[in-house]
Amino acid sequence: MGEQELHVVVGAGGVTGRLVVRHLLAAGCRVRAVTRDGRPVGASRAERVAVDAADPVALTAAARGAVAIHHCAMPPIGRWRRDFPPLTDAIIAAGEATGARVVYADDTWMYGRVTGPMTPDLPSRPVSRHGVLRAWLAERFEHAAAAGRIRLSIVRAGELYGPGVHSMIAGTVFGAIRRGRTARWFGTPDLPITPTYIDDFARTIATVGCRDRATSRIWHVPHPAATTGRELVAVAATQAGRSAAVAAITRR
């Protein structure tokens, strides 16, 4: 997996970024961890740099010599519309200037409502403003790749869970069970769902960044067979030694 190749991880201080750094180091890669303040990222062998990733000049300088730029930055959801567009443009500019592959840690919000398995060839049909934004961001990366400006790998995961993760099921399911409360599920808890464990997401991002050779490709994180919200609550409650109870949160 690219021994001693330099990989730049943008957003290396976040939950996903920290794990990506570890997987790249374990694969024998050199890693440059980019955060706004140069903070420790839990890996002493990673080179830490303080960079505003929305600054294309500064980010390009930080990415010199890299074979891949792993885009793991995740602004708070209330700042998505403000922060993601300039960040996207800066990463595209850095990828174009350095020749480094752009590896984008994405989600599945852009697919909207589906009636079967989500696959990388699904069209974007978002049903929320956040889904529209995620579709637009992915399209910006894809258009840059189609124009020959960058080489692109998009890695998409379902709803994330795991240590340190802030997501709907992280708080309303695992957090509630830990506190001995009823788990709350957004939507119908008996529909199929394939949540993604955070370390599986990070491992896939690192592997794709080292091995993908396509000009532009979308990858979905491998996962176990589909479960349901109700089954997920039951398993989590059993492992926590709690009783399993779930309440649906639906529109009226």
Backbone hydrogen bonds, N-H to C=O, Kabsch-Sander energy under -0.5 kcal/mol:
donor,donor_aa,acceptor,acceptor_aa,energy
4,Q,28,G,-3.1
5,E,2,G,-1.9
7,H,30,R,-2.5
8,V,68,A,-2.8
9,V,32,R,-2.4
10,V,8,V,-0.6
10,V,70,H,-2.7
11,G,34,V,-1.7
12,A,9,V,-0.7
12,A,34,V,-1.8
14,G,11,G,-1.7
18,R,14,G,-2.5
19,L,15,V,-1.3
20,V,16,T,-2.4
21,V,17,G,-2.5
22,R,18,R,-1.8
23,H,19,L,-2.3
24,L,20,V,-2.4
25,L,21,V,-2.4
26,A,22,R,-2.4
27,A,23,H,-1.3
28,G,25,L,-1.7
29,C,24,L,-2.3
30,R,5,E,-2.3
32,R,7,H,-2.6
33,A,31,V,-0.6
33,A,47,E,-3.4
34,V,9,V,-2.8
34,V,32,R,-0.7
35,T,33,A,-0.6
35,T,49,V,-2.0
46,A,43,A,-1.4
47,E,31,V,-2.8
48,R,46,A,-0.5
49,V,33,A,-2.4
51,V,35,T,-2.7
51,V,49,V,-0.7
53,A,51,V,-1.0
55,D,52,D,-2.4
59,L,55,D,-2.7
60,T,56,P,-2.2
61,A,57,V,-1.9
62,A,58,A,-1.9
63,A,59,L,-1.4
64,R,61,A,-0.9
66,A,63,A,-2.1
67,V,6,L,-2.9
68,A,6,L,-0.9
69,I,101,R,-3.6
70,H,8,V,-3.6
70,H,68,A,-0.6
71,H,69,I,-0.8
71,H,103,V,-3.4
72,C,10,V,-2.3
72,C,70,H,-1.2
79,R,76,P,-2.8
80,W,77,I,-1.2
83,D,79,R,-3.3
84,F,80,W,-2.2
87,L,83,D,-1.5
88,T,84,F,-2.9
89,D,85,P,-2.3
90,A,86,P,-2.1
91,I,87,L,-2.2
92,I,88,T,-2.3
93,A,89,D,-2.3
94,A,90,A,-2.4
95,G,91,I,-2.5
96,E,92,I,-2.5
97,A,93,A,-2.4
98,T,94,A,-2.1
99,G,95,G,-1.9
101,R,67,V,-2.6
102,V,151,R,-2.9
103,V,69,I,-3.0
103,V,101,R,-0.6
104,Y,102,V,-0.6
104,Y,153,S,-2.9
105,A,71,H,-2.2
105,A,103,V,-0.6
106,D,104,Y,-0.9
106,D,155,V,-3.3
111,Y,108,T,-1.4
112,G,109,W,-1.1
122,L,119,T,-2.0
125,R,110,M,-1.6
125,R,123,P,-0.6
132,V,128,S,-2.3
133,L,129,R,-2.0
134,R,130,H,-2.5
135,A,131,G,-2.4
136,W,132,V,-2.3
137,L,133,L,-2.6
138,A,134,R,-2.3
139,E,135,A,-2.2
140,R,136,W,-1.8
141,F,137,L,-1.8
142,E,138,A,-2.7
143,H,139,E,-2.9
144,A,140,R,-1.8
145,A,141,F,-2.0
146,A,142,E,-2.7
147,A,143,H,-1.8
148,G,145,A,-1.6
149,R,144,A,-2.4
150,I,144,A,-0.8
152,L,215,T,-2.8
153,S,102,V,-2.7
154,I,217,R,-2.6
155,V,104,Y,-2.8
155,V,153,S,-0.5
156,R,154,I,-0.5
156,R,219,W,-3.1
157,A,106,D,-1.2
161,Y,196,T,-1.7
165,V,162,G,-2.0
167,S,165,V,-0.6
171,G,167,S,-1.8
172,T,168,M,-2.6
173,V,169,I,-1.4
174,F,169,I,-1.9
175,G,170,A,-1.6
176,A,171,G,-0.8
177,I,173,V,-2.6
178,R,174,F,-2.3
179,R,175,G,-1.4
180,G,177,I,-1.5
181,R,176,A,-3.1
183,A,245,A,-2.4
184,R,172,T,-2.4
185,W,247,A,-2.8
187,G,185,W,-0.7
187,G,249,I,-2.7
191,L,188,T,-1.4
193,I,227,T,-2.6
196,T,159,E,-2.5
198,I,161,Y,-2.5
200,D,197,Y,-0.9
201,F,197,Y,-1.7
202,A,198,I,-2.3
203,R,199,D,-2.4
204,T,200,D,-2.0
205,I,201,F,-2.3
206,A,202,A,-2.4
207,T,203,R,-2.5
208,V,204,T,-2.9
209,G,205,I,-2.3
210,C,206,A,-1.4
211,R,207,T,-2.1
212,D,208,V,-2.7
217,R,152,L,-1.5
219,W,154,I,-3.7
221,V,156,R,-2.4
227,T,193,I,-2.7
229,G,191,L,-0.7
230,R,189,P,-2.7
232,L,228,T,-2.6
233,V,229,G,-2.3
234,A,230,R,-2.0
235,V,231,E,-2.5
236,A,232,L,-2.5
237,A,233,V,-2.7
238,T,234,A,-2.2
239,Q,235,V,-2.3
240,A,236,A,-1.6
241,G,237,A,-0.6
241,G,238,T,-1.0
242,R,237,A,-3.2
245,A,243,S,-0.6
247,A,183,A,-2.8
249,I,185,W,-3.6
250,T,248,A,-0.7
